Amino acid sequence: MTEKNPLGSPVFTRRDLFNRVPGGICGAALAYLFNQDSSLSSKLFGSEGFATEPANLKPRQPHFPSKAKSVIHLFMNGGPSQMDLFDPKPFLDKNHGKTYFDKIAGEVENPQSAGALMKSPFRFAKHGQSGAWVSDAMPHLAKKVDDIAFIRSMHTTNLTHEPAIYLIQSGKMGPGRPTLGSWVVYGLGSESENLPAYIVLDDPLGLPINGVENWQAGFLPPTFQGTRFRPTGSPVLNLRPEVERPLEVIQTEVKLRTELDKLHRKMRPGQPTLDARMESYELAARMQLAASDALDISGESKEAKELYGIGREPTDSYGRRCLIARRLVERGVRFVQLYINAQIWDNHTGLASDMKKACERTDQPIAALLGDLKQRGLFDSTLVVWGGEFGRLPIAQLSPDKDERKAGRDHNKNAFTTWMAGAGIKPGTAYGATDEIGLAAVENRVSVADWHATILHLLGLHHDQLFVMDNGLRERLTGVLDAHIVKGILA
């Protein structure tokens, strides 16, 4: 049976080309004809020819039925500390201040500032019927634990931000790869005609580490890359004309431009960048005509805004974006990704104060998002994902003046915590475990590839069947290594 990619087009490899096309002048002539008329290749090669349709965002059926239709990814860039939020360690309380560096020296990125074992500055308690552990740094999320599945046994392969972020976003520790959101949209398309399928709500205060590469399409067609939306003002710069014109004039202009684009595209087949640009213009026109109100929260109730913490600091910015994320999935957007500026979770020093500030900015808005999705009947079709690129070490990292009151924690690739909630998730679950000091995942270990495979599974996609052919290889989000679905968190 002929293999097909997620767009429904047959896979045609270089080996197939050399097997079927005679060499020399005949092959050159055929190549020229193919470039002039893409339909000719389809006629000559039949059902096994090149893909002649451009990449598009038309909705596509998943590999198998699933509950999740959309994803809200709350990326906590910087590396939140697992033993200070969701994974309490009594051993650290009992052995606070004892030397431990010599036992884990190989795992420390900054040995010159390494200190002794450090207990958490926050107090832990069990919450909800599930009895999940959450520290008092997150009082709002603590009330939602019965809706959440915690994965406390995540691990990764690099303890430096840039490669670790590349890995969690795209499956490999380097640039140029499609990100998770791009793969999801490549596999499923979009359910919204008037909004992009993959929308990024980054922080107005600044881009995260790796910048716009966090939502790139890589070797996938540019159609599938993330689109940045501004949470206030015009969502996309230059979306609307400076001078308003009658609707009839706009419609006539769009119709003429569409016909001209079709002629232009027909003469230049097989150019994904051109296809993506044309589709972007068409989408921008539809957004103008539809006058989308997705980012206009003025119609939301006062109670809803207060729930998200909108209108007051420090929750206004993140709360606004969480509310907009709900409005976007409500309108059929497939993948929404939220970022927080710079590295607010990168608490090398000042853990007690800086982590508290990070939680104060995000805790209430995220809890409000979960409750709002449930109230509006979106929780069973939306997958909410929270987490960073790695965790933190159990020993202290001292400030230059060696003041232990200013201590923080260094990077840790061997253990961190993420959580999921919503569509297809078993609520009130704590999966996996770390050792007694929180240094390494030891029970039901979950790799980044496992994490990716599980998200794709919840959307109805087989991770090993979502691929594109690139230089004769099947390129996948989960790569060539074995990836396992984390069944323990599935409903």
C-alpha positions as CSV (number, residue, x, y, z in Angstrom):
1,M,0.0,0.0,0.0
2,T,1.3,3.4,-0.9
3,E,2.5,5.5,2.1
4,K,0.9,8.9,2.5
5,N,1.9,11.9,4.6
6,P,-0.6,13.6,6.9
7,L,-1.7,15.9,4.1
8,G,-3.0,12.9,2.2
9,S,-0.3,13.1,-0.5
10,P,1.7,10.0,-1.5
11,V,5.3,9.9,-0.3
12,F,7.8,9.8,-3.2
13,T,11.4,9.3,-2.4
14,R,14.6,10.0,-4.4
15,R,15.0,6.3,-4.9
16,D,11.6,6.1,-6.5
17,L,12.6,8.9,-8.8
18,F,15.8,7.2,-10.0
19,N,13.9,3.9,-10.5
20,R,11.2,5.4,-12.7
21,V,12.7,8.3,-14.6
22,P,15.3,7.5,-17.4
23,G,18.5,9.5,-17.1
24,G,20.1,11.9,-19.5
25,I,18.2,14.2,-21.9
26,C,14.9,12.4,-21.4
27,G,15.0,12.9,-17.6
28,A,16.0,16.6,-18.1
29,A,13.1,17.1,-20.5
30,L,10.6,15.5,-18.1
31,A,11.9,17.6,-15.2
32,Y,11.4,20.8,-17.3
33,L,7.8,19.7,-18.2
34,F,7.0,18.9,-14.5
35,N,8.1,22.4,-13.6
36,Q,5.9,23.9,-16.3
37,D,2.8,22.0,-15.4
38,S,2.5,20.1,-12.1
39,S,-0.6,18.2,-13.3
40,L,1.6,16.4,-15.9
41,S,3.6,14.6,-13.2
42,S,0.4,13.4,-11.6
43,K,-0.8,12.0,-15.0
44,L,2.5,10.3,-15.7
45,F,3.0,8.9,-12.3
46,G,-0.6,8.2,-11.4
47,S,-1.4,7.6,-7.7
48,E,2.3,7.5,-6.8
49,G,3.4,10.8,-8.2
50,F,4.6,14.0,-6.5
51,A,2.3,15.9,-4.3
52,T,0.7,18.5,-6.5
53,E,-1.4,20.3,-3.9
54,P,0.2,23.1,-1.9
55,A,0.4,22.8,1.9
56,N,-2.8,24.0,3.4
57,L,-4.7,24.3,6.7
58,K,-7.8,22.4,5.7
59,P,-9.0,20.3,8.7
60,R,-7.8,16.7,8.5
61,Q,-9.0,13.6,10.2
62,P,-6.7,12.3,13.0
63,H,-5.2,8.8,12.8
64,F,-7.8,7.6,15.3
65,P,-10.7,9.2,17.2
66,S,-9.7,11.4,20.1
67,K,-11.2,13.8,22.6
68,A,-8.6,16.6,22.3
69,K,-9.2,19.0,19.5
70,S,-6.9,21.8,20.6
71,V,-3.9,22.5,22.9
72,I,-3.0,25.4,25.2
73,H,0.7,25.1,26.0
74,L,1.8,27.1,29.0
75,F,5.6,27.1,28.5
76,M,7.4,28.0,31.8
77,N,10.7,28.8,30.2
78,G,13.6,28.9,32.6
79,G,13.2,25.6,34.5
80,P,10.8,25.6,37.5
81,S,12.1,23.9,40.6
82,Q,10.2,20.6,41.1
83,M,11.1,20.3,44.8
84,D,9.8,23.8,45.6
85,L,6.4,23.4,43.8
86,F,5.1,19.8,43.4
87,D,7.6,17.3,44.6
88,P,8.4,17.7,48.4
89,K,11.5,16.1,49.8
90,P,11.5,15.6,53.6
91,F,15.2,14.4,53.2
92,L,16.2,17.9,52.3
93,D,14.3,19.3,55.4
94,K,16.2,16.9,57.6
95,N,19.6,17.3,56.0
96,H,19.6,21.0,55.2
97,G,23.1,22.5,55.2
98,K,24.9,19.2,54.8
99,T,27.6,18.8,52.2
100,Y,26.6,16.9,49.1
101,F,28.4,18.5,46.2
102,D,31.1,15.7,45.9
103,K,28.3,13.1,45.2
104,I,26.8,15.0,42.3
105,A,29.7,17.2,41.1
106,G,29.3,15.8,37.5
107,E,25.7,17.1,37.4
108,V,26.5,20.7,38.4
109,E,26.8,23.4,35.7
110,N,28.3,26.0,38.0
111,P,30.5,24.1,40.5
112,Q,32.2,27.3,41.6
113,S,29.0,28.5,43.3
114,A,27.7,25.1,44.6
115,G,26.6,24.9,48.2
116,A,25.1,22.3,50.5
117,L,21.7,20.6,50.5
118,M,18.9,23.1,50.6
119,K,15.4,22.6,51.9
120,S,12.5,24.4,50.2
121,P,11.6,27.8,51.5
122,F,8.0,27.0,50.9
123,R,5.6,24.8,52.8
124,F,3.9,21.8,51.3
125,A,0.4,20.4,51.9
126,K,-1.9,17.8,50.3
127,H,-4.8,19.2,48.4
128,G,-8.1,17.9,47.0
129,Q,-9.5,14.5,47.1
130,S,-6.5,13.2,45.2
131,G,-4.2,14.4,48.0
132,A,-1.7,16.0,45.5
133,W,1.3,17.8,47.0
134,V,1.5,21.5,46.1
135,S,3.5,24.2,47.9
136,D,2.1,27.4,49.3
137,A,3.8,29.2,46.4
138,M,0.8,28.2,44.2
139,P,-2.4,28.6,46.4
140,H,-4.7,29.0,43.4
141,L,-3.5,25.9,41.4
142,A,-3.7,23.9,44.6
143,K,-7.5,24.2,44.4
144,K,-7.4,22.6,40.9
145,V,-5.3,19.5,41.6
146,D,-8.2,17.1,41.1
147,D,-8.4,18.2,37.5
148,I,-4.6,17.7,36.9
149,A,-2.3,14.8,36.0
150,F,1.2,15.6,37.4
151,I,4.3,13.9,35.7
152,R,7.0,14.0,38.4
153,S,9.5,11.9,36.6
154,M,10.4,13.9,33.5
155,H,14.1,14.0,32.4
156,T,16.0,15.5,29.5
157,T,19.5,15.3,28.1
158,N,21.1,18.8,28.4
159,L,21.3,21.2,31.3
160,T,21.8,24.4,29.3
161,H,18.8,26.5,28.4
162,E,19.2,26.8,24.6
163,P,19.6,23.1,23.7
164,A,17.1,22.0,26.3
165,I,14.5,24.4,25.0
166,Y,15.1,23.3,21.4
167,L,14.6,19.7,22.6
168,I,11.4,20.3,24.5
169,Q,10.0,22.4,21.6
170,S,11.1,20.4,18.6
171,G,12.5,17.0,19.7
172,K,16.2,17.8,18.9
173,M,18.8,19.9,20.5
174,G,19.4,22.4,17.7
175,P,17.7,25.0,15.5
176,G,15.9,24.4,12.2
177,R,13.4,21.8,13.3
178,P,9.6,22.1,13.3
179,T,8.2,22.8,16.7
180,L,5.4,20.8,18.5
181,G,2.7,23.3,17.4
182,S,3.8,23.1,13.8
183,W,3.7,19.3,13.8
184,V,0.2,19.3,15.4
185,V,-1.1,21.7,12.7
186,Y,0.7,19.8,10.0
187,G,-1.1,16.6,11.1
188,L,-4.6,18.1,11.8
189,G,-5.0,21.4,10.0
190,S,-7.3,24.0,11.3
191,E,-10.9,24.3,12.3
192,S,-10.9,28.1,12.0
193,E,-11.1,29.8,8.6
194,N,-10.7,33.3,10.0
195,L,-7.8,32.8,12.5
196,P,-4.3,31.1,12.2
197,A,-4.2,27.5,13.3
198,Y,-1.1,28.1,15.6
199,I,-1.0,31.3,17.6
200,V,1.7,32.4,20.0
201,L,1.0,34.8,22.8
202,D,4.5,35.9,23.9
203,D,5.3,38.3,26.7
204,P,5.2,42.0,25.8
205,L,8.2,42.4,28.1
206,G,10.5,40.4,25.8
207,L,11.1,37.2,23.8
208,P,12.0,34.0,25.5
209,I,15.4,32.3,25.0
210,N,15.8,31.1,21.4
211,G,13.4,33.9,20.3
212,V,11.0,33.2,17.4
213,E,12.7,29.8,16.8
214,N,10.4,28.5,19.5
215,W,7.5,28.5,17.0
216,Q,9.2,27.9,13.7
217,A,8.1,25.4,11.0
218,G,11.6,24.2,10.3
219,F,11.6,22.0,7.2
220,L,7.8,21.9,7.1
221,P,6.1,24.3,4.8
222,P,6.0,27.8,6.3
223,T,2.2,27.6,6.5
224,F,2.6,25.6,9.7
225,Q,4.7,28.0,11.7
226,G,3.3,29.9,14.7
227,T,1.7,33.4,14.3
228,R,2.5,35.9,17.0
229,F,-0.5,37.8,18.4
230,R,-0.2,40.9,20.5
231,P,-2.5,40.8,23.5
232,T,-3.4,44.5,23.3
233,G,-4.0,46.7,20.3
234,S,-4.0,45.3,16.8
235,P,-3.2,41.6,17.1
236,V,-1.0,41.6,14.0
237,L,0.8,44.7,12.8
238,N,-0.4,46.2,9.5
239,L,-3.4,43.9,9.5
240,R,-5.9,46.6,8.8
241,P,-5.6,49.5,6.2
242,E,-4.9,53.0,7.4
243,V,-8.1,54.2,5.6
244,E,-11.3,52.4,5.9
245,R,-13.0,51.5,2.6
246,P,-16.5,50.2,1.8
247,L,-17.1,46.5,2.2
248,E,-17.9,46.0,-1.4
249,V,-14.6,47.5,-2.5
250,I,-12.7,45.2,-0.2
251,Q,-14.6,42.1,-1.4
252,T,-13.9,43.0,-5.1
253,E,-10.3,43.6,-4.3
254,V,-10.0,40.2,-2.5
255,K,-11.7,38.4,-5.4
256,L,-9.4,40.0,-8.0
257,R,-6.3,39.3,-5.9
258,T,-7.3,35.6,-5.4
259,E,-7.7,35.1,-9.2
260,L,-4.3,36.7,-9.9
261,D,-2.7,34.6,-7.1
262,K,-4.1,31.5,-8.7
263,L,-2.5,32.4,-12.1
264,H,0.8,33.3,-10.4
265,R,0.9,30.0,-8.4
266,K,0.0,27.9,-11.4
267,M,3.1,29.2,-13.2
268,R,5.3,28.5,-10.2
269,P,4.4,25.1,-8.7
270,G,6.3,23.5,-5.8
271,Q,7.2,26.7,-4.0
272,P,6.1,26.4,-0.3
273,T,7.2,29.8,0.7
274,L,5.1,31.4,-2.0
275,D,2.2,29.2,-1.1
276,A,2.5,30.2,2.6
277,R,2.7,33.9,1.8
278,M,-0.4,33.8,-0.4
279,E,-2.3,31.8,2.2
280,S,-1.2,34.4,4.8
281,Y,-2.6,37.2,2.7
282,E,-5.8,35.4,2.2
283,L,-6.1,34.7,5.9
284,A,-5.4,38.3,6.7
285,A,-8.1,39.4,4.4
286,R,-10.6,37.0,6.0
287,M,-9.6,38.3,9.4
288,Q,-10.4,41.8,8.2
289,L,-13.8,40.8,6.7
290,A,-14.8,38.7,9.7
291,A,-13.7,41.5,12.1
292,S,-12.6,38.9,14.6
293,D,-13.2,39.8,18.2
294,A,-11.0,37.0,19.6
295,L,-8.6,39.4,21.3
296,D,-11.2,41.9,22.4
297,I,-12.0,41.1,26.0
298,S,-14.1,44.1,26.6
299,G,-17.3,42.0,26.4
300,E,-16.1,39.6,29.1
301,S,-17.8,40.0,32.5
302,K,-16.2,41.9,35.3
303,E,-16.2,38.7,37.4
304,A,-14.3,36.8,34.7
305,K,-11.6,39.5,34.4
306,E,-11.2,39.5,38.2
307,L,-10.9,35.8,38.1
308,Y,-8.0,36.0,35.8
309,G,-6.4,38.9,37.7
310,I,-6.9,41.3,34.8
311,G,-6.6,45.0,35.8
312,R,-4.1,44.6,38.6
313,E,-0.5,43.7,39.0
314,P,1.3,41.3,38.8
315,T,-1.4,39.2,37.1
316,D,-2.7,41.5,34.4
317,S,-0.4,40.6,31.5
318,Y,-0.5,36.8,31.9
319,G,-4.1,36.8,33.0
320,R,-5.0,38.7,29.8
321,R,-3.2,36.1,27.7
322,C,-4.8,33.2,29.5
323,L,-8.2,34.6,28.8
324,I,-7.4,35.2,25.2
325,A,-6.2,31.6,24.9
326,R,-9.6,30.4,26.0
327,R,-11.2,32.7,23.5
328,L,-9.0,31.4,20.7
329,V,-9.7,27.7,21.3
330,E,-13.3,28.6,21.6
331,R,-13.1,29.9,18.0
332,G,-11.4,26.8,16.6
333,V,-7.7,27.6,16.9
334,R,-5.8,24.4,17.1
335,F,-2.6,25.3,19.1
336,V,-2.1,28.2,21.4
337,Q,1.2,28.8,23.1
338,L,1.9,31.2,26.0
339,Y,5.4,32.4,27.0
340,I,6.6,34.4,30.0
341,N,9.4,36.9,29.4
342,A,13.1,36.1,29.7
343,Q,13.7,33.4,32.4
344,I,11.6,34.2,35.5
345,W,11.9,30.5,36.6
346,D,15.7,30.5,36.3
347,N,16.2,31.0,40.0
348,H,20.0,30.6,40.4
349,T,19.8,33.1,43.3
350,G,17.0,34.6,45.4
351,L,14.9,31.4,45.1
352,A,12.5,32.3,47.9
353,S,11.7,35.8,46.5
354,D,12.0,35.3,42.8
355,M,10.1,32.0,42.5
356,K,7.3,33.6,44.6
357,K,7.1,36.5,42.1
358,A,7.0,34.0,39.2
359,C,4.1,32.2,40.9
360,E,2.3,35.4,41.7
361,R,2.3,36.3,38.0
362,T,1.1,33.0,36.7
363,D,-0.7,31.0,39.4
364,Q,-4.1,32.8,39.6
365,P,-4.4,33.2,35.8
366,I,-3.7,29.5,35.1
367,A,-6.2,28.3,37.8
368,A,-8.8,30.7,36.3
369,L,-8.1,29.3,32.8
370,L,-8.8,25.7,34.0
371,G,-12.0,26.7,35.7
372,D,-13.2,28.8,32.8
373,L,-12.6,26.0,30.3
374,K,-14.7,23.7,32.5
375,Q,-17.5,26.2,32.9
376,R,-17.8,26.7,29.2
377,G,-17.7,23.1,28.2
378,L,-14.2,23.3,26.6
379,F,-12.3,21.3,29.1
380,D,-13.2,18.0,27.6
381,S,-11.9,19.0,24.1
382,T,-8.9,21.2,25.2
383,L,-5.6,19.8,26.4
384,V,-3.7,22.2,28.8
385,V,0.0,21.5,29.1
386,W,2.3,23.2,31.7
387,G,6.1,22.8,32.1
388,G,9.6,24.1,31.4
389,E,12.7,22.7,29.8
390,F,14.3,21.1,32.9
391,G,14.3,21.2,36.7
392,R,16.7,22.3,39.5
393,L,19.2,20.7,41.8
394,P,18.7,19.8,45.5
395,I,21.8,21.7,46.5
396,A,22.0,25.5,46.9
397,Q,23.6,27.8,44.4
398,L,25.2,30.6,46.3
399,S,25.4,34.2,45.3
400,P,28.8,35.8,44.7
401,D,28.8,37.2,48.3
402,K,28.0,33.6,49.6
403,D,25.0,34.9,51.5
404,E,22.8,31.8,52.0
405,R,19.7,33.9,52.3
406,K,20.1,34.8,48.6
407,A,20.7,31.2,47.5
408,G,19.0,29.6,44.5
409,R,19.3,26.3,42.6
410,D,21.3,25.4,39.5
411,H,20.0,23.5,36.4
412,N,19.1,19.8,36.6
413,K,18.5,17.7,33.5
414,N,17.7,14.5,35.4
415,A,14.4,15.4,37.0
416,F,11.6,17.9,36.6
417,T,7.8,18.1,36.8
418,T,5.2,18.9,34.2
419,W,1.4,18.5,34.2
420,M,-1.5,18.1,31.9
421,A,-5.2,18.7,32.3
422,G,-8.3,18.5,30.2
423,A,-9.1,16.3,27.2
424,G,-8.2,12.6,27.6
425,I,-6.4,13.2,30.9
426,K,-7.0,11.1,34.1
427,P,-7.7,13.8,36.7
428,G,-6.1,13.8,40.1
429,T,-3.1,11.8,39.1
430,A,0.5,11.9,40.2
431,Y,2.7,9.8,37.9
432,G,6.3,8.8,38.5
433,A,8.7,9.7,41.2
434,T,12.2,11.1,41.9
435,D,14.8,9.9,44.4
436,E,14.8,11.1,48.0
437,I,16.6,14.4,47.2
438,G,14.8,15.1,43.9
439,L,18.0,14.8,41.9
440,A,16.8,12.1,39.4
441,A,13.7,10.5,38.1
442,V,13.7,6.9,39.3
443,E,10.1,5.5,38.9
444,N,8.2,5.5,35.6
445,R,10.7,7.8,33.9
446,V,9.3,10.0,31.1
447,S,11.6,11.3,28.4
448,V,10.9,14.4,26.2
449,A,10.1,12.1,23.3
450,D,7.6,10.2,25.5
451,W,6.0,13.6,26.5
452,H,5.7,14.5,22.8
453,A,4.2,11.1,21.9
454,T,1.6,11.4,24.6
455,I,0.5,14.9,23.5
456,L,0.2,13.7,19.9
457,H,-1.7,10.6,21.1
458,L,-4.2,12.7,22.9
459,L,-4.9,14.5,19.6
460,G,-5.4,11.3,17.8
461,L,-2.0,11.2,16.1
462,H,0.4,8.2,16.0
463,H,3.8,9.8,16.7
464,D,5.6,7.3,14.4
465,Q,3.1,7.9,11.6
466,L,3.4,11.7,11.7
467,F,6.4,12.3,9.4
468,V,7.7,14.0,6.3
469,M,10.4,12.7,4.0
470,D,13.5,14.9,4.1
471,N,16.6,13.8,2.2
472,G,15.3,10.3,2.0
473,L,14.6,10.0,5.8
474,R,11.4,9.9,7.7
475,E,11.6,13.0,9.9
476,R,9.4,12.9,13.0
477,L,8.9,15.0,16.1
478,T,9.9,12.0,18.3
479,G,12.9,11.2,16.1
480,V,14.3,7.7,15.6
481,L,14.4,6.5,19.2
482,D,11.7,4.6,20.9
483,A,9.0,6.8,22.4
484,H,6.3,5.6,24.7
485,I,2.9,7.0,25.5
486,V,2.5,7.8,29.2
487,K,-0.6,5.7,29.6
488,G,-0.7,6.2,33.4
489,I,-2.1,9.8,33.0
490,L,-4.7,8.9,30.4
491,A,-8.4,8.6,31.2
